[in-house]
Structure formats: structure tokens, C-alpha cells
């Protein structure tokens, strides 16, 4: 009798083990931890799409510390970005998220197989060589891009009808500069504005350029290329000290004292668009199958306090068009 019971117990145990095995495999799959490496150049701020992306992924079921490992690095320059990209490759992250052009270049130089998603890219990603085309990116890179640089120059003239001389500050070593310089020149020419171009790469360069601005009878300043990322707070402060109107490409500039900002709603870009693309990559979709997307949601934020400090009276029609007015 004992022998029969032992045999029954053995069969029961074996059956239980066979039934439990698929459940264990399923549990292991459900507990997979996805690794995302995110990086950005610009120590004085954090890219706003980062916060949106974090919220969007949480809404899609990704929980940090449970099924998601999130590694964000804020870096001083492109050299540091290159080192970080190589580190992410050694760690075999599942997806790299590169904020702005400098980190995209670093990521693409470091890997040809790990999926790369670019965000906060203002220039044309095809012209920059990031993708083969918008519809068919090819390779391991896709993302979201777009800017309205020419429109910001037009808005500046609308806000300042007497604007005649415009300071244009750029980084000559940044590959993006050529494209953006041409855009500003064309917009300014159409508005009959005289553009004074000044190159700058360091804090000392920027301070020198702004110090000369008053002697050159300049009324406003437009900043392009990687300078937008590396020195925004410094340039907003120097513009205020010298009573120069300065526009920005994201609302944080207006919040810090720029006259206005006009550009992408980056939080929404992160939460809605970027989170969706990262989710698809983590589930196995190759970047080559994900068309590059252009920014669709734009917002105008006006700093009325700054306008008053500059002695400007803004048209009511412009204030009505604003998504936010800071008083």
C-alpha cells in the first residue's frame, strides 16, 4: 500500500512540476527589466521631454525599479557624450535616448545595432546624416525633430516693429550652424533686418559678444546651434542686463526671462510620442521600421514682465494667440 501511495505522490509531484514549469518561464518573462540609457549635453538644465517620457512610460506599464532601469546622464560637452555612449554600449542597454544633436552624433558613432531614439533635434535629421529619409530611416536610428526658427525671427519683428539690427550668435564648430545660419539670414532678409553674426564657443566668448552688443547698437539677439543647449541661462541673463530682446525655442526660456518662446511642447512630445516609440522598440520593432516624426504641437509663451522691462507694448492680438502669458 505504501508503494502505491509513493508512486501516486511521485506522479503528482512530477505533474505539478510540469505544469509549474511554463508558469515559471512566464513569470521570468514578465519580470524582465528593460534598460534605457538617456543622455543630454547642457549642465544648466534638463531636457523637458525627459519628464514627459518618464510619465508616458509609466502610463504604458513601465515601472522604474521593477521592469525598467532608467539611466539618465546630463553632460558638459560632446566629448563626454561620446564616452557615455560607449559606456551604454558596454552595458548593452535596450534603447538609447539621445537628446539634441550632440548626443545623437555620439550615439551613432558608438553603435550600429542598439536602437537609438533622438529627441529635441532642431535641425534636419536627413541633412545631418542621422537617417536616410524621414519615411524610411534605415539603420538603428529614428526620432522626433522640428523647429520654427524662421517663425521666431518673424515673431521678434512683430513684437518689435522698430527692430533693425539683430545679433546672431553661433558656434562655428557645430555642424548644425550652417543650416541654422542660412535659415536666420533668409528670414531676416525677408524682414529687411540687418544681421550681425558673432561666433562663440566658450563662456568668455559669449560674455565678450554681449559686451560689444550695446556699442554696435543691436536691439535683439538670436542664438543657434549647440549654444542653445550649453549656455541658455547665461545668455538670457546677459541679454536682460544689456536690454536685448531674446527669444527661445522652449517655454523654459520664457520662464527664465526671455521675451518669448515659440517651439515644441516638449513635455507632450516626451509623454505621448517618445513614450510610444520607446515602447515599440522595447517590444522588438526596429527603428528602421519607425518613420521619423516632425513636431506637430507648438506653443507660444510670452513674458510680459520682460516686455515691460524692455519698454515694449505688445499687440493685444499677439497676447491672445499666446498659450501662456507670464506676468
C-alpha positions as a Markdown table, in Angstrom:
| # | Residue | x | y | z |
|---|---|---|---|---|
| 1 | Unk | 0.0 | 0.0 | 0.0 |
| 2 | Unk | 2.8 | 2.3 | 0.9 |
| 3 | Unk | 4.4 | 1.6 | -2.5 |
| 4 | Unk | 1.2 | 2.6 | -4.3 |
| 5 | Unk | 1.0 | 5.8 | -2.3 |
| 6 | Unk | 4.6 | 6.7 | -3.0 |
| 7 | Unk | 4.1 | 6.1 | -6.7 |
| 8 | Unk | 1.0 | 8.3 | -6.7 |
| 9 | Unk | 2.9 | 11.0 | -4.8 |
| 10 | Unk | 5.7 | 10.8 | -7.3 |
| 11 | Unk | 3.3 | 11.1 | -10.3 |
| 12 | Unk | 1.5 | 14.0 | -8.6 |
| 13 | Unk | 4.8 | 15.8 | -7.9 |
| 14 | Unk | 6.0 | 15.2 | -11.5 |
| 15 | Unk | 2.7 | 16.5 | -12.9 |
| 16 | Unk | 2.9 | 19.6 | -10.7 |
| 17 | Unk | 6.4 | 20.3 | -11.8 |
| 18 | Unk | 5.5 | 20.0 | -15.5 |
| 19 | Unk | 2.5 | 22.3 | -15.0 |
| 20 | Unk | 4.6 | 24.8 | -13.0 |
| 21 | Unk | 7.4 | 25.0 | -15.5 |
| 22 | Unk | 5.6 | 27.1 | -18.1 |
| 23 | Unk | 4.3 | 29.3 | -15.3 |
| 24 | Unk | 7.8 | 29.9 | -14.1 |
| 25 | Unk | 9.0 | 30.8 | -17.6 |
| 26 | Unk | 6.1 | 33.2 | -17.9 |
| 27 | Unk | 7.0 | 34.8 | -14.6 |
| 28 | Unk | 10.6 | 35.2 | -15.7 |
| 29 | Unk | 9.5 | 36.9 | -18.9 |
| 30 | Unk | 7.1 | 39.2 | -17.1 |
| 31 | Unk | 9.8 | 40.3 | -14.7 |
| 32 | Unk | 12.3 | 41.2 | -17.4 |
| 33 | Unk | 14.0 | 44.5 | -16.7 |
| 34 | Unk | 14.4 | 46.8 | -19.7 |
| 35 | Unk | 17.4 | 49.1 | -19.7 |
| 36 | Unk | 17.3 | 52.6 | -21.2 |
| 37 | Unk | 20.3 | 54.9 | -21.4 |
| 38 | Unk | 19.4 | 58.5 | -21.8 |
| 39 | Unk | 21.9 | 61.4 | -22.2 |
| 40 | Unk | 22.0 | 65.2 | -22.9 |
| 41 | Unk | 24.6 | 67.9 | -23.2 |
| 42 | Unk | 23.8 | 71.0 | -21.1 |
| 43 | Unk | 24.5 | 71.1 | -17.4 |
| 44 | Unk | 22.3 | 74.1 | -16.5 |
| 45 | Unk | 19.0 | 72.4 | -17.4 |
| 46 | Unk | 17.3 | 69.0 | -18.0 |
| 47 | Unk | 15.5 | 68.5 | -21.3 |
| 48 | Unk | 11.8 | 68.8 | -20.7 |
| 49 | Unk | 10.9 | 65.9 | -22.9 |
| 50 | Unk | 12.6 | 63.7 | -20.3 |
| 51 | Unk | 9.9 | 64.3 | -17.7 |
| 52 | Unk | 7.2 | 63.6 | -20.2 |
| 53 | Unk | 8.9 | 60.4 | -21.4 |
| 54 | Unk | 9.1 | 59.1 | -17.8 |
| 55 | Unk | 5.4 | 59.8 | -17.2 |
| 56 | Unk | 4.4 | 58.3 | -20.6 |
| 57 | Unk | 6.3 | 55.1 | -20.0 |
| 58 | Unk | 4.8 | 54.7 | -16.5 |
| 59 | Unk | 1.3 | 55.1 | -18.1 |
| 60 | Unk | 2.3 | 52.3 | -20.5 |
| 61 | Unk | 3.2 | 49.9 | -17.7 |
| 62 | Unk | 6.9 | 50.5 | -17.2 |
| 63 | Unk | 7.9 | 50.9 | -13.6 |
| 64 | Unk | 11.4 | 52.0 | -12.5 |
| 65 | Unk | 12.9 | 49.6 | -10.1 |
| 66 | Unk | 10.5 | 46.8 | -11.3 |
| 67 | Unk | 10.7 | 46.3 | -15.0 |
| 68 | Unk | 12.6 | 49.4 | -16.1 |
| 69 | Unk | 16.2 | 50.5 | -15.3 |
| 70 | Unk | 16.5 | 54.3 | -16.2 |
| 71 | Unk | 20.0 | 55.7 | -16.5 |
| 72 | Unk | 20.0 | 59.5 | -17.4 |
| 73 | Unk | 23.2 | 61.5 | -17.7 |
| 74 | Unk | 23.5 | 65.3 | -18.1 |
| 75 | Unk | 26.9 | 66.1 | -19.6 |
| 76 | Unk | 29.1 | 69.1 | -20.2 |
| 77 | Unk | 30.1 | 68.5 | -23.9 |
| 78 | Unk | 30.1 | 66.2 | -26.8 |
| 79 | Unk | 33.4 | 64.5 | -25.7 |
| 80 | Unk | 31.6 | 63.4 | -22.5 |
| 81 | Unk | 28.7 | 62.3 | -24.6 |
| 82 | Unk | 30.9 | 60.1 | -26.7 |
| 83 | Unk | 32.3 | 58.4 | -23.6 |
| 84 | Unk | 28.8 | 57.9 | -22.2 |
| 85 | Unk | 27.6 | 56.4 | -25.5 |
| 86 | Unk | 30.4 | 53.8 | -25.4 |
| 87 | Unk | 29.5 | 53.0 | -21.8 |
| 88 | Unk | 25.9 | 52.4 | -22.7 |
| 89 | Unk | 27.1 | 50.0 | -25.4 |
| 90 | Unk | 29.2 | 48.1 | -23.0 |
| 91 | Unk | 26.2 | 47.8 | -20.7 |
| 92 | Unk | 24.1 | 46.6 | -23.6 |
| 93 | Unk | 21.2 | 48.9 | -22.9 |
| 94 | Unk | 18.0 | 48.0 | -24.8 |
| 95 | Unk | 17.4 | 51.6 | -26.1 |
| 96 | Unk | 19.5 | 54.8 | -26.2 |
| 97 | Unk | 17.6 | 58.1 | -26.0 |
| 98 | Unk | 19.7 | 60.9 | -27.3 |
| 99 | Unk | 18.6 | 64.5 | -26.6 |
| 100 | Unk | 19.7 | 67.0 | -29.2 |
| 101 | Unk | 22.3 | 66.7 | -32.0 |
| 102 | Unk | 25.5 | 66.3 | -30.0 |
| 103 | Unk | 24.4 | 63.1 | -28.2 |
| 104 | Unk | 22.9 | 61.8 | -31.5 |
| 105 | Unk | 26.3 | 62.0 | -33.1 |
| 106 | Unk | 27.9 | 60.3 | -30.1 |
| 107 | Unk | 25.3 | 57.5 | -30.1 |
| 108 | Unk | 25.6 | 56.8 | -33.8 |
| 109 | Unk | 29.4 | 56.7 | -33.6 |
| 110 | Unk | 29.2 | 54.2 | -30.7 |
| 111 | Unk | 26.7 | 51.6 | -32.1 |
| 112 | Unk | 25.1 | 50.4 | -35.3 |
| 113 | Unk | 22.8 | 47.8 | -33.6 |
| 114 | Unk | 21.3 | 49.2 | -30.4 |
| 115 | Unk | 18.2 | 51.2 | -31.2 |
| 116 | Unk | 18.6 | 55.0 | -30.9 |
| 117 | Unk | 15.7 | 57.4 | -30.4 |
| 118 | Unk | 16.5 | 61.1 | -30.9 |
| 119 | Unk | 14.6 | 63.9 | -29.3 |
| 120 | Unk | 15.0 | 67.7 | -29.1 |
| 121 | Unk | 16.6 | 67.7 | -32.5 |
| 122 | Unk | 16.1 | 71.1 | -34.2 |
| 123 | Unk | 17.9 | 70.5 | -37.5 |
| 124 | Unk | 17.0 | 68.3 | -40.4 |
| 125 | Unk | 18.0 | 64.7 | -39.5 |
| 126 | Unk | 18.4 | 63.7 | -43.1 |
| 127 | Unk | 20.8 | 66.6 | -43.8 |
| 128 | Unk | 22.7 | 65.8 | -40.7 |
| 129 | Unk | 23.1 | 62.2 | -41.8 |
| 130 | Unk | 21.2 | 60.7 | -38.8 |
| 131 | Unk | 18.7 | 58.9 | -41.1 |
| 132 | Unk | 18.4 | 58.0 | -44.7 |
| 133 | Unk | 15.0 | 59.5 | -45.1 |
| 134 | Unk | 12.1 | 60.5 | -42.9 |
| 135 | Unk | 9.8 | 57.8 | -44.2 |
| 136 | Unk | 12.5 | 55.1 | -44.2 |
| 137 | Unk | 15.2 | 55.9 | -41.6 |
| 138 | Unk | 17.3 | 52.8 | -42.2 |
| 139 | Unk | 19.9 | 51.7 | -39.7 |
| 140 | Unk | 19.2 | 51.8 | -36.0 |
| 141 | Unk | 18.1 | 55.4 | -35.6 |
| 142 | Unk | 14.8 | 57.2 | -35.6 |
| 143 | Unk | 13.2 | 60.0 | -33.7 |
| 144 | Unk | 11.3 | 63.2 | -33.5 |
| 145 | Unk | 12.5 | 66.6 | -34.8 |
| 146 | Unk | 11.5 | 70.0 | -35.8 |
| 147 | Unk | 11.9 | 73.7 | -35.2 |
| 148 | Unk | 10.4 | 77.0 | -36.3 |
| 149 | Unk | 13.5 | 79.2 | -36.2 |
| 150 | Unk | 12.3 | 81.4 | -39.1 |
| 151 | Unk | 9.0 | 81.9 | -37.4 |
| 152 | Unk | 10.7 | 83.1 | -34.2 |
| 153 | Unk | 12.5 | 85.7 | -36.2 |
| 154 | Unk | 9.2 | 86.8 | -37.7 |
| 155 | Unk | 7.6 | 87.0 | -34.2 |
| 156 | Unk | 10.5 | 89.0 | -33.0 |
| 157 | Unk | 9.8 | 91.6 | -35.7 |
| 158 | Unk | 6.1 | 91.5 | -34.8 |
| 159 | Unk | 6.9 | 92.2 | -31.2 |
| 160 | Unk | 9.4 | 94.8 | -32.0 |
| 161 | Unk | 8.2 | 96.7 | -35.1 |
| 162 | Unk | 11.2 | 99.1 | -34.9 |
| 163 | Unk | 13.7 | 96.3 | -34.9 |
| 164 | Unk | 16.5 | 96.9 | -37.4 |
| 165 | Unk | 19.7 | 95.3 | -36.2 |
| 166 | Unk | 19.8 | 91.7 | -34.9 |
| 167 | Unk | 22.7 | 89.9 | -33.2 |
| 168 | Unk | 23.1 | 86.3 | -34.4 |
| 169 | Unk | 25.3 | 84.1 | -32.1 |
| 170 | Unk | 26.5 | 80.7 | -33.2 |
| 171 | Unk | 29.1 | 78.0 | -32.5 |
| 172 | Unk | 31.4 | 77.7 | -35.6 |
| 173 | Unk | 32.4 | 74.2 | -34.6 |
| 174 | Unk | 28.9 | 72.9 | -34.5 |
| 175 | Unk | 27.8 | 71.2 | -37.8 |
| 176 | Unk | 24.2 | 72.4 | -37.2 |
| 177 | Unk | 25.4 | 76.1 | -37.5 |
| 178 | Unk | 25.5 | 76.2 | -41.3 |
| 179 | Unk | 21.9 | 75.1 | -41.7 |
| 180 | Unk | 20.6 | 77.4 | -39.0 |
| 181 | Unk | 22.6 | 80.5 | -40.1 |
| 182 | Unk | 21.1 | 80.1 | -43.6 |
| 183 | Unk | 17.6 | 80.0 | -42.1 |
| 184 | Unk | 18.1 | 83.1 | -40.0 |
| 185 | Unk | 19.7 | 85.0 | -42.8 |
| 186 | Unk | 16.8 | 84.3 | -45.2 |
| 187 | Unk | 14.2 | 85.2 | -42.6 |
| 188 | Unk | 16.0 | 88.4 | -41.7 |
| 189 | Unk | 16.4 | 89.4 | -45.3 |
| 190 | Unk | 12.7 | 89.0 | -45.9 |
| 191 | Unk | 12.1 | 91.3 | -43.0 |
| 192 | Unk | 14.8 | 93.8 | -44.0 |
| 193 | Unk | 16.8 | 93.3 | -40.9 |
| 194 | Unk | 20.5 | 93.8 | -40.7 |
| 195 | Unk | 22.2 | 90.7 | -39.1 |
| 196 | Unk | 25.4 | 91.0 | -37.2 |
| 197 | Unk | 26.9 | 87.5 | -36.9 |
| 198 | Unk | 29.2 | 86.6 | -34.0 |
| 199 | Unk | 30.9 | 83.3 | -33.3 |
| 200 | Unk | 31.3 | 82.0 | -29.7 |
| 201 | Unk | 32.3 | 78.7 | -28.2 |
| 202 | Unk | 33.0 | 79.4 | -24.5 |
| 203 | Unk | 31.6 | 81.4 | -21.6 |
| 204 | Unk | 34.3 | 84.1 | -22.2 |
| 205 | Unk | 33.3 | 84.3 | -25.9 |
| 206 | Unk | 29.7 | 84.8 | -25.1 |
| 207 | Unk | 30.4 | 87.5 | -22.5 |
| 208 | Unk | 32.6 | 89.3 | -25.0 |
| 209 | Unk | 30.0 | 89.2 | -27.7 |
| 210 | Unk | 27.2 | 90.5 | -25.4 |
| 211 | Unk | 29.5 | 93.3 | -24.1 |
| 212 | Unk | 30.1 | 94.5 | -27.6 |
| 213 | Unk | 26.4 | 94.4 | -28.5 |
| 214 | Unk | 25.4 | 97.8 | -27.0 |
| 215 | Unk | 28.3 | 99.5 | -28.7 |
| 216 | Unk | 27.1 | 98.0 | -32.0 |
| 217 | Unk | 23.6 | 99.4 | -31.4 |
| 218 | Unk | 22.0 | 95.9 | -31.5 |
| 219 | Unk | 18.4 | 95.5 | -30.3 |
| 220 | Unk | 17.8 | 91.8 | -30.1 |
| 221 | Unk | 19.7 | 88.5 | -30.2 |
| 222 | Unk | 19.0 | 85.1 | -31.7 |
| 223 | Unk | 21.1 | 82.2 | -30.6 |
| 224 | Unk | 21.5 | 79.0 | -32.7 |
| 225 | Unk | 23.5 | 75.7 | -32.7 |
| 226 | Unk | 24.7 | 73.9 | -29.6 |
| 227 | Unk | 24.9 | 77.2 | -27.7 |
| 228 | Unk | 21.2 | 76.8 | -27.2 |
| 229 | Unk | 21.9 | 73.8 | -25.1 |
| 230 | Unk | 25.1 | 74.6 | -23.3 |
| 231 | Unk | 24.6 | 78.2 | -22.1 |
| 232 | Unk | 20.9 | 79.2 | -22.1 |
| 233 | Unk | 20.8 | 80.7 | -18.6 |
| 234 | Unk | 23.9 | 82.7 | -19.2 |
| 235 | Unk | 22.7 | 84.2 | -22.4 |
| 236 | Unk | 19.2 | 85.0 | -21.0 |
| 237 | Unk | 20.8 | 86.8 | -18.1 |
| 238 | Unk | 23.3 | 88.7 | -20.3 |
| 239 | Unk | 20.5 | 89.8 | -22.7 |
| 240 | Unk | 18.5 | 91.1 | -19.8 |
| 241 | Unk | 21.4 | 93.1 | -18.4 |
| 242 | Unk | 22.0 | 94.7 | -21.8 |
| 243 | Unk | 18.3 | 95.2 | -22.6 |
| 244 | Unk | 18.4 | 92.9 | -25.6 |
| 245 | Unk | 15.3 | 91.1 | -26.6 |
| 246 | Unk | 16.0 | 87.3 | -26.8 |
| 247 | Unk | 13.5 | 84.6 | -27.9 |
| 248 | Unk | 13.7 | 80.9 | -27.1 |
| 249 | Unk | 12.8 | 77.6 | -28.6 |
| 250 | Unk | 11.1 | 76.2 | -25.5 |
| 251 | Unk | 8.9 | 77.7 | -22.7 |
| 252 | Unk | 11.6 | 77.3 | -20.1 |
| 253 | Unk | 13.5 | 80.2 | -21.8 |
| 254 | Unk | 10.5 | 82.5 | -21.3 |
| 255 | Unk | 10.1 | 81.3 | -17.7 |
| 256 | Unk | 13.7 | 82.3 | -17.1 |
| 257 | Unk | 13.3 | 85.8 | -18.6 |
| 258 | Unk | 13.4 | 85.5 | -22.4 |
| 259 | Unk | 11.0 | 87.9 | -24.1 |
| 260 | Unk | 9.1 | 84.9 | -25.6 |
| 261 | Unk | 9.4 | 81.3 | -26.6 |
| 262 | Unk | 7.9 | 79.6 | -29.6 |
| 263 | Unk | 8.5 | 75.9 | -30.3 |
| 264 | Unk | 7.6 | 72.4 | -29.4 |
| 265 | Unk | 5.6 | 71.4 | -26.4 |
| 266 | Unk | 8.4 | 69.1 | -25.3 |
| 267 | Unk | 6.7 | 67.6 | -22.3 |
| 268 | Unk | 3.9 | 66.3 | -24.5 |
| 269 | Unk | 6.4 | 65.1 | -27.1 |
| 270 | Unk | 8.0 | 63.0 | -24.4 |
| 271 | Unk | 4.8 | 61.7 | -22.8 |
| 272 | Unk | 2.9 | 60.9 | -26.0 |
| 273 | Unk | 5.2 | 60.5 | -28.9 |
| 274 | Unk | 8.5 | 59.4 | -27.4 |
| 275 | Unk | 7.0 | 57.0 | -24.9 |
| 276 | Unk | 5.1 | 55.3 | -27.7 |
| 277 | Unk | 8.2 | 54.9 | -29.8 |
| 278 | Unk | 10.3 | 53.6 | -26.9 |
| 279 | Unk | 7.6 | 51.1 | -26.1 |
| 280 | Unk | 7.6 | 49.8 | -29.6 |
| 281 | Unk | 11.4 | 49.5 | -29.6 |
| 282 | Unk | 11.4 | 47.6 | -26.3 |
| 283 | Unk | 8.8 | 45.2 | -27.8 |
| 284 | Unk | 11.1 | 44.5 | -30.8 |
| 285 | Unk | 10.2 | 46.9 | -33.5 |
| 286 | Unk | 13.4 | 48.1 | -35.3 |
| 287 | Unk | 14.0 | 51.8 | -35.7 |
| 288 | Unk | 14.2 | 51.3 | -39.5 |
| 289 | Unk | 10.5 | 50.5 | -39.4 |
| 290 | Unk | 9.6 | 53.6 | -37.5 |
| 291 | Unk | 9.3 | 56.7 | -39.6 |
| 292 | Unk | 10.9 | 59.9 | -38.3 |
| 293 | Unk | 8.2 | 62.2 | -36.9 |
| 294 | Unk | 8.1 | 66.0 | -37.1 |
| 295 | Unk | 7.0 | 68.2 | -34.3 |
| 296 | Unk | 3.3 | 69.0 | -34.5 |
| 297 | Unk | 2.4 | 70.6 | -31.2 |
| 298 | Unk | 3.8 | 74.2 | -30.9 |
| 299 | Unk | 3.3 | 76.7 | -28.1 |
| 300 | Unk | 3.8 | 80.4 | -27.7 |
| 301 | Unk | 4.8 | 81.7 | -24.3 |
| 302 | Unk | 5.2 | 85.4 | -23.7 |
| 303 | Unk | 7.0 | 87.0 | -20.7 |
| 304 | Unk | 5.1 | 90.3 | -20.2 |
| 305 | Unk | 7.4 | 91.3 | -17.4 |
| 306 | Unk | 10.4 | 91.2 | -19.7 |
| 307 | Unk | 8.5 | 93.1 | -22.4 |
| 308 | Unk | 7.7 | 95.9 | -20.0 |
| 309 | Unk | 11.4 | 96.0 | -18.8 |
| 310 | Unk | 12.3 | 96.4 | -22.5 |
| 311 | Unk | 9.8 | 99.2 | -22.9 |
| 312 | Unk | 7.7 | 97.2 | -25.3 |
| 313 | Unk | 3.9 | 97.3 | -25.7 |
| 314 | Unk | 2.8 | 94.1 | -27.2 |
| 315 | Unk | -0.2 | 93.9 | -29.6 |
| 316 | Unk | -3.3 | 92.5 | -28.0 |
| 317 | Unk | -3.7 | 90.2 | -31.0 |
| 318 | Unk | -0.4 | 88.6 | -30.1 |
| 319 | Unk | -1.2 | 88.2 | -26.4 |
| 320 | Unk | -4.5 | 86.5 | -27.4 |
| 321 | Unk | -2.6 | 84.0 | -29.6 |
| 322 | Unk | -0.3 | 83.1 | -26.7 |
| 323 | Unk | -0.7 | 79.7 | -25.0 |
| 324 | Unk | 0.7 | 81.3 | -21.8 |
| 325 | Unk | 1.5 | 84.8 | -20.7 |
| 326 | Unk | 3.9 | 85.3 | -17.8 |
| 327 | Unk | 3.2 | 88.4 | -15.7 |
